[in-house]
């Protein structure tokens, strides 16, 4: 039950992280123009993203223009695009595999080990997707900070951190946390859950149970106390073991055998 709850939590965290990554990828709020120095006019704000560049005016007008040529873009922007798209693809694949491998679903029913491994694989994909989306976010953040504190760059060309960088960072961490939960639940199931199998001698112990006692290898005969010769009312239990010598059988005094048949109890009592 605990591993099932852990899988559900990891699945929803991975789904939430994928949605945040999608928002950060599409929106243009990666870099926002900084109003410092001579650039104190706040009537116009410039914003840059992975796919477009937008201008917001104080009158309420909002205009965006997509980048015309992909090959003319800087190499870091092209790499950021590719990493974010790959992260989204891996997240979608991880969600599909998690839906198949979680305990609360009916897919792959009856194959416990395979189901557990599929859930663990989806957790690994979530981890990879979060790491890939973290790279462009950290890269862009480092570039914006370094450019802002560079004195050779004019104030009109300096930008500040946009909201998409914060959203992308939080989404990457949430996605990696969800993937880690799925991996941990997979390890728990393989160690003591769905992957456990009974040991040898199930359901009886191999060595006979109690240490220090000889295992019962032959049958035991129980005599009815009301049919014993001589009016004895005690229970007579005759044990014959394979390791005992024949002299113990002749040591008892000869007596008349009872005419009633006993009950043969074979095996474990």
N, C-alpha and C positions, 0 to 999 in steps of 0.2 A: 504493500500500500504506500509506503514511504517513497519507493522508487517511482511509482506511478505519479504521485504528486510532484516529485522532482522533475519528471519528464514533462508534465503539463506546464509547470512553471518555466522550464527551459524553452519549451515550444513557443509560449506566448511572449517571452522576452525576445526570442529570435525574430518572431513576427513583428513585434514593435520596433526592434532595431532595423529591420528591413524597410518598414514604412518611413522611419526617420531618415534612413539613407536615401530613399527615393526622393523625399522632400528636399534634402540638401543637394541632391544632384540636379534637380530640375530648376530650383529657384536661383535667381541671380545675385543673392545677397552673400557673396563670398568676400568681396572687398567693397567698402563704402568710402567715399571721398572724405578726407579729413579737413575740417574747417579750422585751420590754424594759420598763424602768421598773416600774410597778406590775403590769403584765401578765406576771408571771413564772411563771404556772401553765402547765406544759408538758404537763399531762395531756390537754389538748384543743387541737387544731390546726384552724384554719379555712382552707379553700382555696376559691379562686374561679377559675372558668374562663369560657369564652364561652357555655356552654350550661347549666351547673349550678354549685351551691355545695355543698361537701362539708364534713363534720366528721369528724375522726379522733380517737378516744379511745385512751388508753394501754392500755386493756383489749383492744384489737384490733378494736373495733366501728368500722365505716366506713359512714357514712350520707350519701347525696347527695340533693339536691332540685333539680329543674330549675326554671328560671325560668318562672313561670306565664304572664305576658303579655309578648309581644315588644315591644309598643308602649309598655309602661311602663318599659322598660329605658332607661338613658342613651344618648344619641346616639352617644357614642364606642364603646360596646359593640355597638350595632347596626351601625355602620360596620365594626368589626373582624370581625364575623361575615360580613358581605357580602364583604369583601375576601378573607378566607381561603377562602370557598367559591368565589369567582371564580378564585382562584389554583389551587385543585384542579381546577376544570373546564378551565382553560387547560393545566395540566400533563397531564391525560388526553388532550386533543386533540393536544398536542405529542408525546406518546409514540406515538399512532397515526400521525401524519404522519412521525415519524422512522423508524418501522418500514417505511413505504412508500419513503422517500427514501434510506435508507442503501445503500451499495454492496454490503453483505453479504447483502441480501435480493433476492429474485427479482421483487418487485413493480415495475411500470413498467419492465420490462426493455426495452432498445432505445431508450429516450428519455433520453439522458444529461443533457441540459440541464434537462428537466422534473424528473428525479429529483434533480438537484443543487439545484434551486430549492425542491423540497419539503423537502429536508433543511435548507436554510437557513431556511425558514419555521418549521420545528419548533424550530430554535434560537432564533429571535425570540420564539416563544411561551413557551419556557422562560425567557428573560430577563424577559418581562413577568410571568410567574407568580411568579418569584422576587422581583421588585420589589414586586408587590402583597402578597405575604406578609410582606415586610420592613416595610411601613408599619405594620400593627397591632402588630407585635412592638416596634418602636422607639417607637411611640406609648404603649403600655402601660408599657414600661420607663421612659420619661420621667415618666409620671404617678405611678408607684410611688415613684420616687426623689424627686420633688418633694414628694409627700405625706409621705414618711418624714422629711424634714428640715424640715417645716413645724411650728413650735412651737405653733401654735393647734390642731392636731389631737391628740386624746387618744391615748395609747399603745395603747389597746385597738382603735383604728380604723386603726392603721398596719400596713402589709403589707410583705413583702420579695419579692424577685424569685423566681419559681417556676422549676421545671425546664423547663416548656414554653417559657418565653421563650428559654432557651439553645438548646433543640432547634429552635425556630422560627427563630432567628437563623442557626444553622449550616445548617439546611435551605435557607433562602433563599439563602445564599451558595453552597452546593453546586449548587443549581438554576441560578443565574445563571452559574456556572462551566461547567456542562454545556452550557447554551445558547450561551455564547461559543465553546466548542469546536466545536459544530455549525456555527455561522456561519463560523468560520475555515476549517473543512474545505470548506464550500460555496464560499468565495472562492478557495481553492486549486484546486479542481476546475474552476471557470469560467475561471481564469487560465491554467492549463497542463495540466489533466487531461482530464476527459471533454468539456469544451467546446471543445477545440482542434481546428481544422480545417486541412488542408494548404493552403498558399498557392498562388498562381497558377503555372502551368507544371509542376505536380506530375505525374510524378516527375522531369521534366527541367527544368533551369533555363531561364528565359525568354530570357536574353541569349546563350546558347551556352556558358556556363561560365566559361572563363578570360578575364580582362580583357586587352585589348590584342590579341586575336586575332579575326579575322573569323569570323563564324558560318558554319558549313557549310550552304549552301543548295542545293547540287546534288549529284549522284551522284559516286561515285569508282569508277574502274575498276581492278581488280587483274588483272594478267597473270601467267600461270603462267610461272615463270622457265625451265622446261625446254623450253618451246615458243617462246622468243624467237628471232628471226632473228639470226644472227651468233654463236651459241654463247654469248651473255652469260648468266651465272648470277645476276646481280643482280636484285633486285626492281624492277619498274618500276611506279610509282604515278603515274597521270595524274589530275590534278585540274583540274576546270573550274569556275570561279567565275563568278557572274553579274556581278560588278563588273569583271572583267579585260577588257582590250581584245582585239580580234581579231588584233593584230599579233603577240602572243606565240605564237599558234598556228602562224603561218607562219615564225617565226624559226628553228625547228629544221630541220635538213637533211632533205630528202625521203628517205624510206626505205621499203623494202617492208614493207607491213603484214603482220603475222603472220596465218596462216590459222586459228590456234586462237582460239576465242572466250574472252573473259575473264569474270570474275565481277563482276556489278554489285552494289556494296554501297551501299545507300541509307540515309541517316539517320545516327544516332550510332553510333560504333564503341565 
